[in-house]
Amino acid sequence: MEAFKEIVIYGAVGFIILAIIIAFIRFVKGPTAADRTVAVDTLSTIGIAALVLLGYIAQRFIYLDVALVYGVLGFIGVLVIARYLEDAL
């Protein structure tokens, strides 16, 4: 059973790395500011998933609190950027 857990954890780490690479490529190549904003939001979500996985691996549940705060701040940041792009600020 432990071997299965390790395989799942390594698979999750691999998917997170792959998702970071893909989102970063979209951030660099994004032709519009909206594409780059969505890429930053996606990278933020991937970072939250990485923090949760790190908390599980290290058995330190303080990382879950950090991930929660990071999620709220990331959401607020994306809202501010979206308002700026609409020229509402």
C-alpha positions as CSV (number, residue, x, y, z in Angstrom):
1,M,0.0,0.0,0.0
2,E,2.9,2.4,0.7
3,A,4.3,1.8,-2.8
4,F,1.0,2.8,-4.3
5,K,1.0,6.0,-2.2
6,E,4.5,6.9,-3.5
7,I,3.4,6.2,-7.1
8,V,0.4,8.5,-6.7
9,I,2.5,11.2,-5.1
10,Y,5.2,11.0,-7.8
11,G,2.4,11.1,-10.4
12,A,0.9,14.2,-8.8
13,V,4.2,16.0,-8.7
14,G,4.8,15.1,-12.4
15,F,1.4,16.5,-13.3
16,I,2.0,19.7,-11.3
17,I,5.4,20.2,-13.1
18,L,3.8,19.6,-16.5
19,A,0.9,22.0,-15.7
20,I,3.4,24.7,-14.6
21,I,5.3,24.4,-17.8
22,I,2.2,24.6,-19.9
23,A,0.8,27.6,-18.0
24,F,4.1,29.4,-18.2
25,I,4.3,28.9,-21.9
26,R,0.8,30.4,-22.2
27,F,1.9,33.3,-20.0
28,V,4.9,34.0,-22.3
29,K,3.2,33.5,-25.6
30,G,-0.2,34.9,-24.7
31,P,-1.1,37.5,-27.3
32,T,-3.4,39.5,-25.1
33,A,-3.3,40.7,-21.5
34,A,-6.4,38.6,-20.8
35,D,-4.5,35.5,-21.8
36,R,-1.6,36.4,-19.5
37,T,-4.0,37.1,-16.7
38,V,-5.7,33.7,-17.0
39,A,-2.2,32.1,-17.1
40,V,-1.2,33.8,-13.9
41,D,-4.5,32.7,-12.3
42,T,-3.8,29.1,-13.5
43,L,-0.3,29.3,-12.1
44,S,-1.7,30.5,-8.8
45,T,-4.1,27.5,-8.7
46,I,-1.3,25.1,-9.5
47,G,0.8,26.7,-6.7
48,I,-2.1,26.1,-4.3
49,A,-2.2,22.4,-5.4
50,A,1.6,22.2,-4.9
51,L,1.3,23.6,-1.4
52,V,-1.4,21.2,-0.5
53,L,0.6,18.3,-1.8
54,L,3.7,19.5,0.1
55,G,1.7,19.7,3.3
56,Y,0.5,16.1,2.8
57,I,4.0,14.9,2.1
58,A,5.6,16.7,5.0
59,Q,2.6,16.0,7.3
60,R,2.6,19.7,8.2
61,F,-0.9,21.0,7.9
62,I,0.1,24.6,8.3
63,Y,0.7,24.5,4.6
64,L,-3.0,24.1,4.1
65,D,-3.6,27.4,5.9
66,V,-1.0,29.1,3.7
67,A,-2.6,27.6,0.6
68,L,-6.0,29.0,1.7
69,V,-4.6,32.5,2.2
70,Y,-2.7,32.3,-1.1
71,G,-5.9,31.3,-2.8
72,V,-7.9,34.3,-1.4
73,L,-5.1,36.7,-2.3
74,G,-4.7,35.3,-5.8
75,F,-8.5,35.6,-6.4
76,I,-8.5,39.2,-5.2
77,G,-5.4,39.9,-7.4
78,V,-7.1,38.5,-10.5
79,L,-10.2,40.6,-9.8
80,V,-8.1,43.7,-9.6
81,I,-6.3,42.9,-12.8
82,A,-9.7,42.2,-14.5
83,R,-11.0,45.5,-13.4
84,Y,-7.9,47.3,-14.6
85,L,-8.2,45.6,-18.0
86,E,-11.8,46.8,-18.3
87,D,-10.7,50.3,-17.4
88,A,-13.1,50.3,-14.4
89,L,-10.4,51.5,-11.9
